[in-house]
Amino acid sequence: MATKQVAKRAEPPIHSAPTIRIVVADDHPVVRFGVKNMLMNEAGFEVVGEAEDGDVAITQVLELEPDILLLDLQMPRLPGLEAMRAIMSRSPRVKIILLTSTISTQQIIEALQIGARGIVLKDSVAGDLSQSLRAVLSGDYWIGGERVVNLLKALHELMQKAAAVPEKKTYGLTPRELEVVTCIVEGCSNKDIAKQYTISEETVKRHLSNIFDKTGVSTRLELALFAISHKLVDPNA
């Protein structure tokens, strides 16, 4: 008597969610390493590229076509906002989240108007990065540590805040450059500044060169006078 064979029912194919491809652009290797490590522990995310300055960030996005670009606001060679303008004009599909140590309300407004989908403070990366990525991927925005659904309402509120509280003009100086300016006003030498902030004297010279370019002065004395007259330093500090 022949044994009847029962045909096995074919199992339906398993469709896994597509991997979200990310480029991390930050001039500090430690930040890039830290962000990569965080994303390694998040299912569905893959860092496909890294960039150490704004120009490389543009190249990486155009070549790799990632889903998300994590972009440092303060980048050498080409600042984050300028890099973002170039990217949005040539690769508008990519969603950009700005990473920054500090940002003014005016810069937030400008970034959102250019096309940023999120702003994450570096101090909050550990807690906010995953949530900001998921918010942006779902079509929302991430501003000030919160998911934002209505961008127009958020922009309106930001503009009201900016109008109500005029922000101190800093001439594009970074927080570290402002610290160097304060030291110059106090009469510190390059060696003193290097020791205070645990950086090399070459780095101090580079900061000073950038400060001179941004403020239009050419000597330490001119810089000190400029800083005092334009209230770049706190006289009560």
N, C-alpha and C positions, 0 to 999 in steps of 0.2 A: 504494500500500500504506500503510495507516494506521499511524502510529507509535504503538506501545503506550506509554502513560504509566504510570509506576510511582508509586504514591502514596507520599508521604513519611511515614515513621513519626513520629508525634507524640513530641516529646521529653518525658520525665517532668518535672513541675514541680519546681523547685528549692525546697526548704524550708529557709530559713535559720533559724538558732537565734534565738529571740526576744531582743530587746534587754533587758538588765537595767537597770531604771530606778532611779536613786539620788537621794536628797536629802542634801545636805551641810549640817550645822548646826554652825557654829562662829562665835564672836563676832569672830574675827580675819579680816578680808578676805584677808590674805596666805595664811592656811591654806586657806581655801576655794578661792582661785585655784590654789594649788599642788596640792591634791587633784584639782581639775577637770582640770588639765593632765596629771596622771598618768593619769587615767582616759580622757582623750582618746586616749592611746597604747595603750589596752587594747581589743581588739576585743570588741564585744558589750555595752559599758557606756555608759550615757548619764546625765549629770547633768541631772535634770529640774527641780530646785528647790534653793534655798539659803535658809538661815535664820541670822539673827544673834543670836537668843536662844531660850530654851526655849519661850516662848509661840508664836513664829512657827514653830518646828519642829513643834509639835503641829498648827497650822493647815495647814502644808504637807503633812504626812503624811495628814491627813484629806481634804484636797482632791485631792491628786495620787495617793494610794495607790501609793507607790513599792514596789519589791521590797525595797530596803535603805535604811536610814537610818544615815548616819555621824554620830554625835552626840557633841559635845564634852562632857566630864564637867563642866567648870567653865563654866557659861553664866550670863549676866546675866538678871535678872528671874525666871527659873525654872531651878534647877540641873538638870544632865543626868539625875540619877536620878529627880527629881520629874517631869520631862518624860516620861521613859520610863514611869513608872507610869501617867501619864495616857494615853499613846499605847497601851500594852499593853491597857488596859481598854477602849479604843474601836476599836483597829485592830490586833488581835493577829496578823494575817497578816504584817505587816512584820517583817523581820529587822533587828535593831539591833546595830551595832558601835560601841562607845564609843571615842572618840579622847581621849587624855589625856596630859598632860605627866608626871603622877605619879599613882599610885593605891595605896591601902593594900590589904592582904589582905582586911580587913573590907569595904571598898568593892567589891572584886572579887566576894566572896561575895554581897553584897547585890544587885549588878548582875545576876549570874547567876540569883539567886532571883527577881528581878523579871521577867527574860525576855531579858536581853542574850544575843546569840549569839557575841559576840567582844569583845575588848579589845585595842586597838592603841596602843602608846606613840607619841607624835608623833615622837620621835627615831628611831623605826624605821619610820615610814610608808613611806618610799621602798622599803624592802626587803620589808615585810610586807603592804602594803595589798592587792596583787593576790592573794597567797596566802590572806589572811584572807577576802577576798570569795569566792573559789572554795571555800574550806572551808565557809563558812557556807551558800553556795548548794547545796552537796552534802548538807547536813543535819548537818554536824559543827559543832564550836565552835572558836574560836581564842583561846587563853589563853596569855599569856606567850611569844608568838612561836612557838607550836606548835599544830598541828592536834590537837584533842581529840575523840575519838569517844565515850568514856564519861564523860558529865557527872557522874554520881553519884560515880564514883571520884575525879574531879578535885575536886569539892566537898568530899569527905571529906578528901582530902589538904590542901586549903586550910584547912579548919577545924582540922585537927591543927596545921598551921603557925601559925595565928592563936592557938591555945590555948598553944602552946609558947613563942611570942615575943609577949608583950603589946605592942601598939603604942602609942606615945606619943600621948596625946590632944591634938589640935590645935584643937579647938573649931570645926572647919569652915573654918579659915583656909587660904587658898591658899598655895602656895610663895612667891609674891611678897609676900603679906600678912605671912607669917612673916619675910621679909627686912626689911620695913618695921618690924615689931615689934623686931627685933634692932637696927635703927638708932635707934629710939626709946630703947631701953635704953642705947645708947651715947651718948645725948644729942644726936643729929643733928637739925638743923632740917629743915623741909619742903624748903627750897632745897638742903640738903646731900643729902637722899634723892633728890630729882629729878635732881641732877647725877650721883650715883653710878650710878643705873639708867637714865639718859638718858630720863627721862619728864618730863612737865610737872608743875608744882606742883599744878595742879588734879587731876591723876591721883593724886598723893600724898594730897591731901585726901579724894578719893573712897575710896582704900584705907583711910585712917584711919577714915572714917565707917563703912565695912563692918566694920572690926576692932572698933570700939567697940560696934556692934550685936551682933556675935557673942560678944564677951567680957563684955558688960554693964557696961563701964566708961565713964567720961565725960570723963576728962582724960588727958593724956600721962603724968602722974606715976602715976595709978592703973594705966594700961596697963603701965608699966615694972614696977611692983610685982607686978602680976598675972602678967606674963610670967616674972618671976624665980621667984615662988612656985610656979607651975604648970609650971616647967621648959620653957617655950616657946623659951628661948634656951640656947645651949651656953655655960656659964660658962668653959670652957677655950678658946673660939674667940678 
